[in-house]
Amino acid sequence: MNTVTALEVVLPGLVEPSGLVLRERELPAPGPGQLLVEVEATGVSFAEKSMRRGKYFGQPAFPFVPGYDLVGIVRDGDPELLGARVATITKTGGWASHALVAARDSVRVPDGILPADAETAVVNGLTAWQMLHRSARTTAGQTIVVHGANSGVGGILVQLARHAGIRVIGTASPRHHSALRAAGVEPLDYSDPELLARVLALSPGGVHAVFDNVGGESARTGRQMLARHGALVCYSIISEVSDVSGNRALFLRFLRALGRIAVWNAMPDGRRASFYDLWAGHRLRPSAFRRRLENDLGEVFALLADGTITANVAATFPLREAGAALTLAESRTVNGKVVLLP
């Protein structure tokens, strides 16, 4: 195939969303294990919001192309995938018209799912499925608490839990409570100083799992919400990294959070705690990682394809308007995920 000129959105440094830069770059032919994908949809997630501020642990040095995942058509690479629509987890590089991606991090998208809808279910859906079924190991009839129930991850987690017969208490700003009730969630104000008491009033004896993306005091309170043998699953520590940036400082905060989890797990009360990492095993156990990726994302796509769960696209923007898309995503007013359509 001839070389392709890609339009890319570059994060040049610690800038406001308006400081994103567009560039054109000629992409080489895909190497072994790579696919050249014509991007149809990519999203704005918590990762990009954090990377803009230098607050995402492990982010590359500036400048770089953000974009944690993408959906698109394979144009070069594996002959068996040519012309197929795939979803790929990338961590960076998705905000582009074309991208070179790892074949082992790509999964076919079933027919009948629109690219923007599929995009909302890639990292968000994979994270939600694995936390619910692998980390917390929840079952029908149990009760869980989902912090940020209106978010990209939270919205899919709520749907997966309700489909599995699980009762959901969800925290969010009051402006989102009507939508949460319509989704079968019992909403609470995340900023309520009596949040712990209100959860225990709804679920005397505690809940079976808490999914926390805030960290710090929120995680400590979340553990107090648990019933015996309940599970606290942390997947971000937003509150603990708000005052630091740079990989070393962020690493120390994550290390502290992991140490706290280790101490909790040593306590004899039967409650479990874990920190979810989507990339766990990616390097050390690649075959197992691939099996989980294909199975778990396949489960989410199957539910999306048959209408059991629905995509929650908050808004769509052309790739060239990535700055406006990021501004909206950071406004905390949206319900769902903001999607870029190259």
Buried (B, 14 or more C-beta within 10 A) or exposed (E): EEEBEBBBBBBEEEBEBEEBBEEEEEBEEBEEEBBBBBBBBBBBBBBBBBBBEBBBBEBBEEEBBBBBBBBBBBBBBBEEBBEBBBBBBBBBBBBBBBBBBBBBBBBBBBEEBBBBBBBBBBBBBBBBBBBBBEBBEBEEEBBBBBBBBBBBBBBBBBBBBBEBEBBBBBBBBEEBBEBBEEBBBBBBBBEEEEBBEBBBEBBEEBBBBBBBBBBBEBBBBBBEBBBEEBBBBBBBBBBBBEEBBEBEBBEEBBEBBBEBBEEBEEEEEEBBBBBBEBEBBBEEEEEEBBEBBBEBBBBBBEBBBEEEBBBBBBBBBEBBBBBBBBBBBBEEEBBBBBBBBB
